[in-house]
Amino acid sequence: MPAFRYKGALVSYAAFKNHCSLFPMQASLIDAMKDELKAYRTSKGTLQFPVDKPLPATLVKKIVKARVAENEGKAE
């Protein structure tokens, strides 16, 4: 599964037959953003997006920025 790294694991992603998944590497992030994610299927460590719709770029950016901040905090 491909992943992006920045001062440690950042996010990873995968494509499946019926959805695309984003793995933010922190289940607590999914819990913290539950209101923003209620339109999407989630589980403990993944967000699932339908394959027939574009990814919500603003939401993905927000998740990545949150992960960057978490990793930078750990690195200090």
PDB file of N, CA, C and O in Angstrom:
ATOM      1  N   MET A   1       0.843  -1.159   0.000  1.00  0.00           N
ATOM      2  CA  MET A   1       0.000   0.000   0.000  1.00  0.00           C
ATOM      3  C   MET A   1       0.903   1.241   0.000  1.00  0.00           C
ATOM      4  O   MET A   1       1.763   1.379   0.869  1.00  0.00           O
ATOM      5  N   PRO A   2       0.712   2.129  -0.957  1.00  0.00           N
ATOM      6  CA  PRO A   2       1.536   3.333  -1.015  1.00  0.00           C
ATOM      7  C   PRO A   2       1.289   4.233   0.194  1.00  0.00           C
ATOM      8  O   PRO A   2       0.189   4.272   0.746  1.00  0.00           O
ATOM      9  N   ALA A   3       2.324   4.946   0.588  1.00  0.00           N
ATOM     10  CA  ALA A   3       2.208   5.844   1.735  1.00  0.00           C
ATOM     11  C   ALA A   3       3.080   7.066   1.522  1.00  0.00           C
ATOM     12  O   ALA A   3       4.067   7.033   0.787  1.00  0.00           O
ATOM     13  N   PHE A   4       2.695   8.131   2.174  1.00  0.00           N
ATOM     14  CA  PHE A   4       3.507   9.334   2.216  1.00  0.00           C
ATOM     15  C   PHE A   4       4.141   9.405   3.595  1.00  0.00           C
ATOM     16  O   PHE A   4       3.518   9.066   4.601  1.00  0.00           O
ATOM     17  N   ARG A   5       5.395   9.854   3.625  1.00  0.00           N
ATOM     18  CA  ARG A   5       6.119   9.965   4.884  1.00  0.00           C
ATOM     19  C   ARG A   5       6.602  11.398   5.046  1.00  0.00           C
ATOM     20  O   ARG A   5       7.018  12.051   4.089  1.00  0.00           O
ATOM     21  N   TYR A   6       6.535  11.861   6.275  1.00  0.00           N
ATOM     22  CA  TYR A   6       7.098  13.148   6.656  1.00  0.00           C
ATOM     23  C   TYR A   6       7.351  13.063   8.149  1.00  0.00           C
ATOM     24  O   TYR A   6       6.413  13.087   8.946  1.00  0.00           O
ATOM     25  N   LYS A   7       8.597  12.965   8.523  1.00  0.00           N
ATOM     26  CA  LYS A   7       8.966  12.776   9.923  1.00  0.00           C
ATOM     27  C   LYS A   7       8.218  11.583  10.516  1.00  0.00           C
ATOM     28  O   LYS A   7       7.751  11.616  11.654  1.00  0.00           O
ATOM     29  N   GLY A   8       8.123  10.544   9.717  1.00  0.00           N
ATOM     30  CA  GLY A   8       7.392   9.332  10.089  1.00  0.00           C
ATOM     31  C   GLY A   8       6.254   9.103   9.113  1.00  0.00           C
ATOM     32  O   GLY A   8       6.076   9.863   8.161  1.00  0.00           O
ATOM     33  N   ALA A   9       5.492   8.062   9.353  1.00  0.00           N
ATOM     34  CA  ALA A   9       4.349   7.757   8.485  1.00  0.00           C
ATOM     35  C   ALA A   9       3.337   8.892   8.561  1.00  0.00           C
ATOM     36  O   ALA A   9       3.033   9.391   9.644  1.00  0.00           O
ATOM     37  N   LEU A  10       2.820   9.295   7.408  1.00  0.00           N
ATOM     38  CA  LEU A  10       1.873  10.405   7.346  1.00  0.00           C
ATOM     39  C   LEU A  10       0.479   9.872   7.023  1.00  0.00           C
ATOM     40  O   LEU A  10      -0.384   9.845   7.900  1.00  0.00           O
ATOM     41  N   VAL A  11       0.250   9.455   5.803  1.00  0.00           N
ATOM     42  CA  VAL A  11      -1.005   8.833   5.383  1.00  0.00           C
ATOM     43  C   VAL A  11      -0.677   7.795   4.322  1.00  0.00           C
ATOM     44  O   VAL A  11       0.361   7.865   3.663  1.00  0.00           O
ATOM     45  N   SER A  12      -1.567   6.841   4.169  1.00  0.00           N
ATOM     46  CA  SER A  12      -1.443   5.900   3.058  1.00  0.00           C
ATOM     47  C   SER A  12      -2.802   5.813   2.378  1.00  0.00           C
ATOM     48  O   SER A  12      -3.799   6.328   2.883  1.00  0.00           O
ATOM     49  N   TYR A  13      -2.824   5.161   1.236  1.00  0.00           N
ATOM     50  CA  TYR A  13      -4.054   5.104   0.468  1.00  0.00           C
ATOM     51  C   TYR A  13      -4.096   3.812  -0.330  1.00  0.00           C
ATOM     52  O   TYR A  13      -3.075   3.161  -0.547  1.00  0.00           O
ATOM     53  N   ALA A  14      -5.294   3.458  -0.759  1.00  0.00           N
ATOM     54  CA  ALA A  14      -5.473   2.259  -1.576  1.00  0.00           C
ATOM     55  C   ALA A  14      -6.776   2.385  -2.350  1.00  0.00           C
ATOM     56  O   ALA A  14      -7.698   3.086  -1.933  1.00  0.00           O
ATOM     57  N   ALA A  15      -6.836   1.699  -3.476  1.00  0.00           N
ATOM     58  CA  ALA A  15      -8.053   1.668  -4.289  1.00  0.00           C
ATOM     59  C   ALA A  15      -8.613   0.248  -4.285  1.00  0.00           C
ATOM     60  O   ALA A  15      -7.871  -0.730  -4.384  1.00  0.00           O
ATOM     61  N   PHE A  16      -9.902   0.159  -4.170  1.00  0.00           N
ATOM     62  CA  PHE A  16     -10.603  -1.114  -4.171  1.00  0.00           C
ATOM     63  C   PHE A  16     -11.704  -1.065  -5.218  1.00  0.00           C
ATOM     64  O   PHE A  16     -11.918  -0.028  -5.846  1.00  0.00           O
ATOM     65  N   LYS A  17     -12.384  -2.144  -5.405  1.00  0.00           N
ATOM     66  CA  LYS A  17     -13.417  -2.225  -6.442  1.00  0.00           C
ATOM     67  C   LYS A  17     -14.515  -1.179  -6.242  1.00  0.00           C
ATOM     68  O   LYS A  17     -14.946  -0.544  -7.205  1.00  0.00           O
ATOM     69  N   ASN A  18     -14.968  -0.996  -5.004  1.00  0.00           N
ATOM     70  CA  ASN A  18     -16.112  -0.118  -4.760  1.00  0.00           C
ATOM     71  C   ASN A  18     -15.790   1.161  -4.001  1.00  0.00           C
ATOM     72  O   ASN A  18     -16.678   1.980  -3.762  1.00  0.00           O
ATOM     73  N   HIS A  19     -14.535   1.339  -3.622  1.00  0.00           N
ATOM     74  CA  HIS A  19     -14.179   2.553  -2.888  1.00  0.00           C
ATOM     75  C   HIS A  19     -12.673   2.800  -2.938  1.00  0.00           C
ATOM     76  O   HIS A  19     -11.888   1.921  -3.292  1.00  0.00           O
ATOM     77  N   CYS A  20     -12.303   4.013  -2.576  1.00  0.00           N
ATOM     78  CA  CYS A  20     -10.903   4.378  -2.368  1.00  0.00           C
ATOM     79  C   CYS A  20     -10.756   4.645  -0.877  1.00  0.00           C
ATOM     80  O   CYS A  20     -11.655   5.211  -0.255  1.00  0.00           O
ATOM     81  N   SER A  21      -9.648   4.247  -0.309  1.00  0.00           N
ATOM     82  CA  SER A  21      -9.442   4.428   1.124  1.00  0.00           C
ATOM     83  C   SER A  21      -8.259   5.335   1.401  1.00  0.00           C
ATOM     84  O   SER A  21      -7.249   5.315   0.697  1.00  0.00           O
ATOM     85  N   LEU A  22      -8.414   6.121   2.436  1.00  0.00           N
ATOM     86  CA  LEU A  22      -7.333   6.938   2.966  1.00  0.00           C
ATOM     87  C   LEU A  22      -7.115   6.476   4.397  1.00  0.00           C
ATOM     88  O   LEU A  22      -8.057   6.396   5.185  1.00  0.00           O
ATOM     89  N   PHE A  23      -5.880   6.177   4.720  1.00  0.00           N
ATOM     90  CA  PHE A  23      -5.518   5.689   6.048  1.00  0.00           C
ATOM     91  C   PHE A  23      -4.690   6.776   6.736  1.00  0.00           C
ATOM     92  O   PHE A  23      -3.517   6.948   6.406  1.00  0.00           O
ATOM     93  N   PRO A  24      -5.274   7.510   7.681  1.00  0.00           N
ATOM     94  CA  PRO A  24      -4.543   8.608   8.307  1.00  0.00           C
ATOM     95  C   PRO A  24      -3.557   8.186   9.391  1.00  0.00           C
ATOM     96  O   PRO A  24      -2.945   9.047  10.022  1.00  0.00           O
ATOM     97  N   MET A  25      -3.390   6.918   9.619  1.00  0.00           N
ATOM     98  CA  MET A  25      -2.412   6.383  10.571  1.00  0.00           C
ATOM     99  C   MET A  25      -2.705   6.743  12.025  1.00  0.00           C
ATOM    100  O   MET A  25      -1.902   6.432  12.905  1.00  0.00           O
ATOM    101  N   GLN A  26      -3.814   7.377  12.290  1.00  0.00           N
ATOM    102  CA  GLN A  26      -4.218   7.735  13.653  1.00  0.00           C
ATOM    103  C   GLN A  26      -5.727   7.594  13.769  1.00  0.00           C
ATOM    104  O   GLN A  26      -6.464   8.425  13.239  1.00  0.00           O
ATOM    105  N   ALA A  27      -6.196   6.571  14.444  1.00  0.00           N
ATOM    106  CA  ALA A  27      -7.636   6.391  14.631  1.00  0.00           C
ATOM    107  C   ALA A  27      -8.235   7.570  15.392  1.00  0.00           C
ATOM    108  O   ALA A  27      -9.399   7.914  15.185  1.00  0.00           O
ATOM    109  N   SER A  28      -7.456   8.184  16.262  1.00  0.00           N
ATOM    110  CA  SER A  28      -7.961   9.321  17.037  1.00  0.00           C
ATOM    111  C   SER A  28      -8.323  10.504  16.135  1.00  0.00           C
ATOM    112  O   SER A  28      -9.200  11.298  16.476  1.00  0.00           O
ATOM    113  N   LEU A  29      -7.658  10.622  14.997  1.00  0.00           N
ATOM    114  CA  LEU A  29      -7.971  11.696  14.058  1.00  0.00           C
ATOM    115  C   LEU A  29      -9.359  11.484  13.462  1.00  0.00           C
ATOM    116  O   LEU A  29     -10.116  12.440  13.289  1.00  0.00           O
ATOM    117  N   ILE A  30      -9.689  10.253  13.154  1.00  0.00           N
ATOM    118  CA  ILE A  30     -11.020   9.944  12.628  1.00  0.00           C
ATOM    119  C   ILE A  30     -12.082  10.283  13.673  1.00  0.00           C
ATOM    120  O   ILE A  30     -13.124  10.851  13.344  1.00  0.00           O
ATOM    121  N   ASP A  31     -11.819   9.940  14.914  1.00  0.00           N
ATOM    122  CA  ASP A  31     -12.751  10.271  15.990  1.00  0.00           C
ATOM    123  C   ASP A  31     -12.898  11.782  16.152  1.00  0.00           C
ATOM    124  O   ASP A  31     -14.008  12.284  16.329  1.00  0.00           O
ATOM    125  N   ALA A  32     -11.802  12.492  16.094  1.00  0.00           N
ATOM    126  CA  ALA A  32     -11.821  13.942  16.292  1.00  0.00           C
ATOM    127  C   ALA A  32     -12.555  14.669  15.166  1.00  0.00           C
ATOM    128  O   ALA A  32     -13.100  15.751  15.381  1.00  0.00           O
ATOM    129  N   MET A  33     -12.571  14.089  13.981  1.00  0.00           N
ATOM    130  CA  MET A  33     -13.204  14.724  12.823  1.00  0.00           C
ATOM    131  C   MET A  33     -14.534  14.071  12.459  1.00  0.00           C
ATOM    132  O   MET A  33     -14.999  14.217  11.329  1.00  0.00           O
ATOM    133  N   LYS A  34     -15.147  13.359  13.388  1.00  0.00           N
ATOM    134  CA  LYS A  34     -16.328  12.567  13.067  1.00  0.00           C
ATOM    135  C   LYS A  34     -17.452  13.383  12.440  1.00  0.00           C
ATOM    136  O   LYS A  34     -18.159  12.866  11.575  1.00  0.00           O
ATOM    137  N   ASP A  35     -17.643  14.629  12.840  1.00  0.00           N
ATOM    138  CA  ASP A  35     -18.704  15.449  12.246  1.00  0.00           C
ATOM    139  C   ASP A  35     -18.432  15.742  10.772  1.00  0.00           C
ATOM    140  O   ASP A  35     -19.349  15.717   9.951  1.00  0.00           O
ATOM    141  N   GLU A  36     -17.181  16.017  10.441  1.00  0.00           N
ATOM    142  CA  GLU A  36     -16.811  16.302   9.055  1.00  0.00           C
ATOM    143  C   GLU A  36     -16.809  15.043   8.189  1.00  0.00           C
ATOM    144  O   GLU A  36     -16.904  15.128   6.965  1.00  0.00           O
ATOM    145  N   LEU A  37     -16.701  13.883   8.823  1.00  0.00           N
ATOM    146  CA  LEU A  37     -16.594  12.625   8.086  1.00  0.00           C
ATOM    147  C   LEU A  37     -17.900  11.848   8.020  1.00  0.00           C
ATOM    148  O   LEU A  37     -17.928  10.748   7.467  1.00  0.00           O
ATOM    149  N   LYS A  38     -18.986  12.394   8.570  1.00  0.00           N
ATOM    150  CA  LYS A  38     -20.222  11.623   8.647  1.00  0.00           C
ATOM    151  C   LYS A  38     -20.807  11.278   7.281  1.00  0.00           C
ATOM    152  O   LYS A  38     -21.632  10.369   7.192  1.00  0.00           O
ATOM    153  N   ALA A  39     -20.416  11.962   6.228  1.00  0.00           N
ATOM    154  CA  ALA A  39     -20.905  11.653   4.881  1.00  0.00           C
ATOM    155  C   ALA A  39     -20.154  10.480   4.254  1.00  0.00           C
ATOM    156  O   ALA A  39     -20.511  10.015   3.172  1.00  0.00           O
ATOM    157  N   TYR A  40     -19.114  10.004   4.937  1.00  0.00           N
ATOM    158  CA  TYR A  40     -18.267   8.939   4.394  1.00  0.00           C
ATOM    159  C   TYR A  40     -18.257   7.743   5.326  1.00  0.00           C
ATOM    160  O   TYR A  40     -18.506   7.864   6.526  1.00  0.00           O
ATOM    161  N   ARG A  41     -17.972   6.611   4.762  1.00  0.00           N
ATOM    162  CA  ARG A  41     -17.849   5.397   5.564  1.00  0.00           C
ATOM    163  C   ARG A  41     -16.485   5.409   6.252  1.00  0.00           C
ATOM    164  O   ARG A  41     -15.462   5.684   5.624  1.00  0.00           O
ATOM    165  N   THR A  42     -16.486   5.112   7.530  1.00  0.00           N
ATOM    166  CA  THR A  42     -15.233   5.085   8.284  1.00  0.00           C
ATOM    167  C   THR A  42     -15.160   3.801   9.093  1.00  0.00           C
ATOM    168  O   THR A  42     -16.173   3.149   9.348  1.00  0.00           O
ATOM    169  N   SER A  43     -13.968   3.457   9.482  1.00  0.00           N
ATOM    170  CA  SER A  43     -13.753   2.386  10.443  1.00  0.00           C
ATOM    171  C   SER A  43     -12.625   2.859  11.350  1.00  0.00           C
ATOM    172  O   SER A  43     -12.235   4.026  11.298  1.00  0.00           O
ATOM    173  N   LYS A  44     -12.113   1.989  12.159  1.00  0.00           N
ATOM    174  CA  LYS A  44     -11.109   2.387  13.152  1.00  0.00           C
ATOM    175  C   LYS A  44      -9.932   3.156  12.549  1.00  0.00           C
ATOM    176  O   LYS A  44      -9.452   4.111  13.161  1.00  0.00           O
ATOM    177  N   GLY A  45      -9.467   2.769  11.386  1.00  0.00           N
ATOM    178  CA  GLY A  45      -8.280   3.413  10.841  1.00  0.00           C
ATOM    179  C   GLY A  45      -8.366   3.812   9.387  1.00  0.00           C
ATOM    180  O   GLY A  45      -7.338   4.065   8.759  1.00  0.00           O
ATOM    181  N   THR A  46      -9.583   3.877   8.826  1.00  0.00           N
ATOM    182  CA  THR A  46      -9.694   4.200   7.411  1.00  0.00           C
ATOM    183  C   THR A  46     -10.910   5.055   7.106  1.00  0.00           C
ATOM    184  O   THR A  46     -11.921   5.013   7.807  1.00  0.00           O
ATOM    185  N   LEU A  47     -10.783   5.826   6.046  1.00  0.00           N
ATOM    186  CA  LEU A  47     -11.895   6.582   5.482  1.00  0.00           C
ATOM    187  C   LEU A  47     -12.145   6.015   4.096  1.00  0.00           C
ATOM    188  O   LEU A  47     -11.204   5.818   3.328  1.00  0.00           O
ATOM    189  N   GLN A  48     -13.382   5.755   3.774  1.00  0.00           N
ATOM    190  CA  GLN A  48     -13.709   5.204   2.462  1.00  0.00           C
ATOM    191  C   GLN A  48     -14.490   6.226   1.649  1.00  0.00           C
ATOM    192  O   GLN A  48     -15.465   6.811   2.121  1.00  0.00           O
ATOM    193  N   PHE A  49     -14.041   6.425   0.419  1.00  0.00           N
ATOM    194  CA  PHE A  49     -14.672   7.357  -0.500  1.00  0.00           C
ATOM    195  C   PHE A  49     -15.210   6.586  -1.701  1.00  0.00           C
ATOM    196  O   PHE A  49     -14.539   5.676  -2.189  1.00  0.00           O
ATOM    197  N   PRO A  50     -16.405   6.927  -2.190  1.00  0.00           N
ATOM    198  CA  PRO A  50     -16.956   6.234  -3.355  1.00  0.00           C
ATOM    199  C   PRO A  50     -16.085   6.463  -4.594  1.00  0.00           C
ATOM    200  O   PRO A  50     -15.515   7.539  -4.775  1.00  0.00           O
ATOM    201  N   VAL A  51     -15.994   5.445  -5.433  1.00  0.00           N
ATOM    202  CA  VAL A  51     -15.146   5.566  -6.624  1.00  0.00           C
ATOM    203  C   VAL A  51     -15.775   6.428  -7.708  1.00  0.00           C
ATOM    204  O   VAL A  51     -15.080   6.893  -8.612  1.00  0.00           O
ATOM    205  N   ASP A  52     -17.075   6.643  -7.628  1.00  0.00           N
ATOM    206  CA  ASP A  52     -17.757   7.386  -8.689  1.00  0.00           C
ATOM    207  C   ASP A  52     -17.850   8.891  -8.417  1.00  0.00           C
ATOM    208  O   ASP A  52     -18.516   9.615  -9.157  1.00  0.00           O
ATOM    209  N   LYS A  53     -17.179   9.363  -7.355  1.00  0.00           N
ATOM    210  CA  LYS A  53     -17.185  10.789  -7.032  1.00  0.00           C
ATOM    211  C   LYS A  53     -15.752  11.250  -6.777  1.00  0.00           C
ATOM    212  O   LYS A  53     -14.919  10.467  -6.319  1.00  0.00           O
ATOM    213  N   PRO A  54     -15.465  12.513  -7.070  1.00  0.00           N
ATOM    214  CA  PRO A  54     -14.105  13.006  -6.810  1.00  0.00           C
ATOM    215  C   PRO A  54     -13.802  13.026  -5.310  1.00  0.00           C
ATOM    216  O   PRO A  54     -14.696  13.208  -4.484  1.00  0.00           O
ATOM    217  N   LEU A  55     -12.545  12.839  -4.984  1.00  0.00           N
ATOM    218  CA  LEU A  55     -12.141  12.936  -3.586  1.00  0.00           C
ATOM    219  C   LEU A  55     -12.386  14.357  -3.093  1.00  0.00           C
ATOM    220  O   LEU A  55     -12.190  15.313  -3.844  1.00  0.00           O
ATOM    221  N   PRO A  56     -12.807  14.507  -1.850  1.00  0.00           N
ATOM    222  CA  PRO A  56     -13.007  15.843  -1.289  1.00  0.00           C
ATOM    223  C   PRO A  56     -11.652  16.471  -0.944  1.00  0.00           C
ATOM    224  O   PRO A  56     -11.130  16.274   0.153  1.00  0.00           O
ATOM    225  N   ALA A  57     -11.100  17.215  -1.875  1.00  0.00           N
ATOM    226  CA  ALA A  57      -9.738  17.740  -1.743  1.00  0.00           C
ATOM    227  C   ALA A  57      -9.543  18.545  -0.464  1.00  0.00           C
ATOM    228  O   ALA A  57      -8.513  18.407   0.195  1.00  0.00           O
ATOM    229  N   THR A  58     -10.497  19.372  -0.106  1.00  0.00           N
ATOM    230  CA  THR A  58     -10.367  20.189   1.098  1.00  0.00           C
ATOM    231  C   THR A  58     -10.258  19.316   2.337  1.00  0.00           C
ATOM    232  O   THR A  58      -9.450  19.594   3.223  1.00  0.00           O
ATOM    233  N   LEU A  59     -11.057  18.272   2.405  1.00  0.00           N
ATOM    234  CA  LEU A  59     -11.028  17.366   3.545  1.00  0.00           C
ATOM    235  C   LEU A  59      -9.712  16.589   3.598  1.00  0.00           C
ATOM    236  O   LEU A  59      -9.125  16.434   4.670  1.00  0.00           O
ATOM    237  N   VAL A  60      -9.254  16.109   2.463  1.00  0.00           N
ATOM    238  CA  VAL A  60      -7.990  15.370   2.422  1.00  0.00           C
ATOM    239  C   VAL A  60      -6.841  16.275   2.853  1.00  0.00           C
ATOM    240  O   VAL A  60      -5.964  15.848   3.604  1.00  0.00           O
ATOM    241  N   LYS A  61      -6.838  17.511   2.386  1.00  0.00           N
ATOM    242  CA  LYS A  61      -5.790  18.467   2.795  1.00  0.00           C
ATOM    243  C   LYS A  61      -5.818  18.708   4.294  1.00  0.00           C
ATOM    244  O   LYS A  61      -4.767  18.771   4.932  1.00  0.00           O
ATOM    245  N   LYS A  62      -7.003  18.842   4.860  1.00  0.00           N
ATOM    246  CA  LYS A  62      -7.130  19.074   6.295  1.00  0.00           C
ATOM    247  C   LYS A  62      -6.576  17.895   7.089  1.00  0.00           C
ATOM    248  O   LYS A  62      -5.902  18.084   8.101  1.00  0.00           O
ATOM    249  N   ILE A  63      -6.860  16.682   6.628  1.00  0.00           N
ATOM    250  CA  ILE A  63      -6.353  15.482   7.294  1.00  0.00           C
ATOM    251  C   ILE A  63      -4.835  15.428   7.213  1.00  0.00           C
ATOM    252  O   ILE A  63      -4.168  15.150   8.210  1.00  0.00           O
ATOM    253  N   VAL A  64      -4.291  15.691   6.041  1.00  0.00           N
ATOM    254  CA  VAL A  64      -2.831  15.660   5.867  1.00  0.00           C
ATOM    255  C   VAL A  64      -2.166  16.729   6.726  1.00  0.00           C
ATOM    256  O   VAL A  64      -1.140  16.462   7.352  1.00  0.00           O
ATOM    257  N   LYS A  65      -2.730  17.929   6.765  1.00  0.00           N
ATOM    258  CA  LYS A  65      -2.158  18.989   7.597  1.00  0.00           C
ATOM    259  C   LYS A  65      -2.186  18.608   9.076  1.00  0.00           C
ATOM    260  O   LYS A  65      -1.239  18.892   9.810  1.00  0.00           O
ATOM    261  N   ALA A  66      -3.266  17.968   9.509  1.00  0.00           N
ATOM    262  CA  ALA A  66      -3.342  17.520  10.904  1.00  0.00           C
ATOM    263  C   ALA A  66      -2.270  16.474  11.199  1.00  0.00           C
ATOM    264  O   ALA A  66      -1.664  16.484  12.271  1.00  0.00           O
ATOM    265  N   ARG A  67      -2.039  15.578  10.251  1.00  0.00           N
ATOM    266  CA  ARG A  67      -1.017  14.546  10.442  1.00  0.00           C
ATOM    267  C   ARG A  67       0.375  15.166  10.444  1.00  0.00           C
ATOM    268  O   ARG A  67       1.229  14.752  11.228  1.00  0.00           O
ATOM    269  N   VAL A  68       0.617  16.142   9.588  1.00  0.00           N
ATOM    270  CA  VAL A  68       1.905  16.843   9.566  1.00  0.00           C
ATOM    271  C   VAL A  68       2.158  17.466  10.939  1.00  0.00           C
ATOM    272  O   VAL A  68       3.245  17.332  11.502  1.00  0.00           O
ATOM    273  N   ALA A  69       1.144  18.147  11.467  1.00  0.00           N
ATOM    274  CA  ALA A  69       1.279  18.786  12.781  1.00  0.00           C
ATOM    275  C   ALA A  69       1.561  17.751  13.868  1.00  0.00           C
ATOM    276  O   ALA A  69       2.395  17.985  14.743  1.00  0.00           O
ATOM    277  N   GLU A  70       0.876  16.613  13.820  1.00  0.00           N
ATOM    278  CA  GLU A  70       1.126  15.543  14.807  1.00  0.00           C
ATOM    279  C   GLU A  70       2.558  15.050  14.708  1.00  0.00           C
ATOM    280  O   GLU A  70       3.235  14.905  15.726  1.00  0.00           O
ATOM    281  N   ASN A  71       3.029  14.791  13.492  1.00  0.00           N
ATOM    282  CA  ASN A  71       4.392  14.278  13.310  1.00  0.00           C
ATOM    283  C   ASN A  71       5.442  15.299  13.712  1.00  0.00           C
ATOM    284  O   ASN A  71       6.470  14.943  14.288  1.00  0.00           O
ATOM    285  N   GLU A  72       5.188  16.561  13.411  1.00  0.00           N
ATOM    286  CA  GLU A  72       6.139  17.584  13.821  1.00  0.00           C
ATOM    287  C   GLU A  72       6.190  17.696  15.338  1.00  0.00           C
ATOM    288  O   GLU A  72       7.261  17.913  15.904  1.00  0.00           O
ATOM    289  N   GLY A  73       5.061  17.553  15.996  1.00  0.00           N
ATOM    290  CA  GLY A  73       5.015  17.583  17.454  1.00  0.00           C
ATOM    291  C   GLY A  73       5.791  16.438  18.078  1.00  0.00           C
ATOM    292  O   GLY A  73       6.433  16.610  19.114  1.00  0.00           O
ATOM    293  N   LYS A  74       5.736  15.282  17.458  1.00  0.00           N
ATOM    294  CA  LYS A  74       6.468  14.114  17.968  1.00  0.00           C
ATOM    295  C   LYS A  74       7.974  14.281  17.748  1.00  0.00           C
ATOM    296  O   LYS A  74       8.783  13.818  18.552  1.00  0.00           O
ATOM    297  N   ALA A  75       8.337  14.943  16.657  1.00  0.00           N
ATOM    298  CA  ALA A  75       9.749  15.074  16.309  1.00  0.00           C
ATOM    299  C   ALA A  75      10.483  16.069  17.218  1.00  0.00           C
ATOM    300  O   ALA A  75      11.707  16.018  17.342  1.00  0.00           O
ATOM    301  N   GLU A  76       9.738  16.957  17.841  1.00  0.00           N
ATOM    302  CA  GLU A  76      10.387  17.995  18.668  1.00  0.00           C
ATOM    303  C   GLU A  76      10.792  17.473  20.026  1.00  0.00           C
ATOM    304  O   GLU A  76      11.347  18.219  20.833  1.00  0.00           O
TER     305      GLU A  76
END
